[in-house]
Structures are given as structure tokens and as C-alpha cells.
């Protein structure tokens, strides 16, 4: 019996995979919402005055003329400091990628 076209070998394997698929479908909206929210919040640093944004720089040189010239890694690190919701985005994104790798590995194993 084939469940979702991924695992052959009976109902037991398919039921186990169905539970993981349910969790996967829950993670996708959580990832998208938290990612969009974090990008909106972290992009607000561009509009800060230079006196407020320059002390937050970690990797960006202090001699940049505009806050919009900040390095992407600095935007990410500042967003992690100010908005803990980004951790949810990271964790759900890692779960989604890990699950897809798991499914692909199982699919490749079953073909042999």
C-alpha cells in the first residue's frame, strides 16, 4: 500500500508518516507568518536615524552614510535581539527542510 506515494510497506508506516505530514502542514503557515512578520519588523531599521542605528551595528562599518546600507547579517542579528518570534521562523523552517530531506531519503531507500 502506498501512502502519499512515499512509503511502501503497509498501513503502519503510512499512519506514522501521516502524523508527520499533519505536523508539516501546521508548520508551513507558522513559518510563513513568522517570517513575514520578522522581515517587516526588521526592515524598520532602515528608517531609524543614524544616531539610533549605528550603535546596533555589529559587522557593518561605522562609517556608512545611511542606515539602509546595513549588512544583511546585521539586520538578522538585530532582529533576533529585538524580536524573539524570529526563532519560531527559524525552527519551523529547519523542521520543514529536515522533514523534506527525511521524506526524500525514505523515497530513495524504498526504490532500491
C-alpha positions as a Markdown table, in Angstrom:
| # | Residue | x | y | z |
|---|---|---|---|---|
| 1 | Unk | 0.0 | 0.0 | 0.0 |
| 2 | Unk | 1.3 | 3.4 | -0.9 |
| 3 | Unk | 0.6 | 6.4 | 1.4 |
| 4 | Unk | 1.3 | 9.8 | -0.3 |
| 5 | Unk | 3.4 | 7.9 | -2.8 |
| 6 | Unk | 6.3 | 7.9 | -0.4 |
| 7 | Unk | 6.4 | 4.7 | 1.7 |
| 8 | Unk | 5.6 | 1.2 | 0.7 |
| 9 | Unk | 5.2 | -1.5 | 3.2 |
| 10 | Unk | 1.8 | -1.4 | 4.8 |
| 11 | Unk | -0.5 | 0.7 | 6.9 |
| 12 | Unk | 1.8 | 1.0 | 9.9 |
| 13 | Unk | 4.4 | 3.0 | 8.0 |
| 14 | Unk | 1.8 | 5.1 | 6.3 |
| 15 | Unk | 0.0 | 6.0 | 9.5 |
| 16 | Unk | 3.3 | 7.1 | 11.1 |
| 17 | Unk | 4.0 | 9.2 | 8.1 |
| 18 | Unk | 0.5 | 10.7 | 8.1 |
| 19 | Unk | 1.2 | 12.1 | 11.6 |
| 20 | Unk | 4.3 | 13.8 | 10.4 |
| 21 | Unk | 2.5 | 15.2 | 7.4 |
| 22 | Unk | 0.0 | 16.8 | 9.7 |
| 23 | Unk | 2.7 | 18.5 | 11.7 |
| 24 | Unk | 4.3 | 19.6 | 8.4 |
| 25 | Unk | 1.1 | 21.3 | 7.2 |
| 26 | Unk | 0.9 | 23.1 | 10.5 |
| 27 | Unk | 4.5 | 24.3 | 10.3 |
| 28 | Unk | 4.1 | 25.9 | 6.9 |
| 29 | Unk | 1.7 | 28.7 | 7.9 |
| 30 | Unk | 3.6 | 29.3 | 11.1 |
| 31 | Unk | 6.8 | 29.6 | 9.2 |
| 32 | Unk | 5.3 | 32.0 | 6.6 |
| 33 | Unk | 3.5 | 34.2 | 9.1 |
| 34 | Unk | 6.5 | 34.4 | 11.5 |
| 35 | Unk | 8.9 | 35.0 | 8.6 |
| 36 | Unk | 6.8 | 37.8 | 7.1 |
| 37 | Unk | 6.3 | 39.4 | 10.5 |
| 38 | Unk | 10.0 | 39.3 | 11.3 |
| 39 | Unk | 11.0 | 40.8 | 7.9 |
| 40 | Unk | 8.5 | 43.6 | 8.4 |
| 41 | Unk | 9.8 | 44.4 | 11.9 |
| 42 | Unk | 13.5 | 44.0 | 11.0 |
| 43 | Unk | 13.1 | 46.2 | 7.9 |
| 44 | Unk | 12.1 | 49.2 | 10.1 |
| 45 | Unk | 15.8 | 49.7 | 11.0 |
| 46 | Unk | 16.2 | 51.4 | 7.6 |
| 47 | Unk | 14.0 | 54.3 | 8.8 |
| 48 | Unk | 15.9 | 54.9 | 12.0 |
| 49 | Unk | 18.0 | 58.0 | 12.4 |
| 50 | Unk | 21.7 | 57.3 | 12.2 |
| 51 | Unk | 22.2 | 58.1 | 15.9 |
| 52 | Unk | 19.9 | 55.1 | 16.8 |
| 53 | Unk | 21.0 | 52.6 | 14.2 |
| 54 | Unk | 24.8 | 52.9 | 14.3 |
| 55 | Unk | 25.2 | 51.6 | 17.9 |
| 56 | Unk | 23.4 | 48.5 | 16.8 |
| 57 | Unk | 25.8 | 47.6 | 14.0 |
| 58 | Unk | 27.9 | 44.5 | 14.6 |
| 59 | Unk | 29.6 | 43.7 | 11.2 |
| 60 | Unk | 28.6 | 46.9 | 9.3 |
| 61 | Unk | 31.4 | 49.5 | 9.4 |
| 62 | Unk | 30.5 | 52.6 | 11.4 |
| 63 | Unk | 31.3 | 55.0 | 8.5 |
| 64 | Unk | 28.2 | 54.1 | 6.4 |
| 65 | Unk | 26.2 | 57.1 | 5.4 |
| 66 | Unk | 22.7 | 55.6 | 5.6 |
| 67 | Unk | 21.1 | 53.1 | 7.9 |
| 68 | Unk | 19.8 | 51.3 | 4.7 |
| 69 | Unk | 23.4 | 50.3 | 3.9 |
| 70 | Unk | 23.4 | 47.9 | 6.8 |
| 71 | Unk | 24.7 | 44.4 | 6.1 |
| 72 | Unk | 22.1 | 41.6 | 5.9 |
| 73 | Unk | 23.8 | 39.7 | 8.7 |
| 74 | Unk | 23.4 | 42.7 | 11.0 |
| 75 | Unk | 19.7 | 43.0 | 10.1 |
| 76 | Unk | 19.3 | 39.4 | 11.0 |
| 77 | Unk | 21.2 | 39.7 | 14.3 |
| 78 | Unk | 19.4 | 42.9 | 15.3 |
| 79 | Unk | 16.1 | 41.2 | 14.5 |
| 80 | Unk | 17.0 | 38.2 | 16.7 |
| 81 | Unk | 17.8 | 40.6 | 19.6 |
| 82 | Unk | 14.6 | 42.7 | 19.3 |
| 83 | Unk | 12.0 | 40.1 | 18.1 |
| 84 | Unk | 12.2 | 36.6 | 19.5 |
| 85 | Unk | 9.4 | 35.5 | 17.1 |
| 86 | Unk | 12.2 | 35.0 | 14.5 |
| 87 | Unk | 13.3 | 32.0 | 16.5 |
| 88 | Unk | 10.0 | 30.4 | 15.7 |
| 89 | Unk | 10.5 | 31.1 | 12.0 |
| 90 | Unk | 14.0 | 29.5 | 12.1 |
| 91 | Unk | 12.8 | 26.4 | 14.0 |
| 92 | Unk | 9.8 | 25.8 | 11.7 |
| 93 | Unk | 12.0 | 26.4 | 8.7 |
| 94 | Unk | 14.5 | 23.9 | 9.9 |
| 95 | Unk | 11.7 | 21.4 | 10.6 |
| 96 | Unk | 10.3 | 21.8 | 7.1 |
| 97 | Unk | 13.7 | 21.3 | 5.5 |
| 98 | Unk | 14.5 | 18.3 | 7.8 |
| 99 | Unk | 11.2 | 16.7 | 7.0 |
| 100 | Unk | 11.6 | 17.1 | 3.3 |
| 101 | Unk | 15.1 | 15.5 | 3.5 |
| 102 | Unk | 13.7 | 12.7 | 5.6 |
| 103 | Unk | 11.0 | 12.0 | 3.0 |
| 104 | Unk | 13.4 | 12.1 | 0.1 |
| 105 | Unk | 15.8 | 9.7 | 1.9 |
| 106 | Unk | 13.0 | 7.3 | 2.6 |
| 107 | Unk | 11.8 | 7.6 | -1.0 |
| 108 | Unk | 15.3 | 6.8 | -2.3 |
| 109 | Unk | 15.7 | 3.9 | 0.1 |
| 110 | Unk | 12.4 | 2.3 | -1.0 |
| 111 | Unk | 13.3 | 2.4 | -4.7 |
| 112 | Unk | 16.4 | 0.2 | -4.2 |
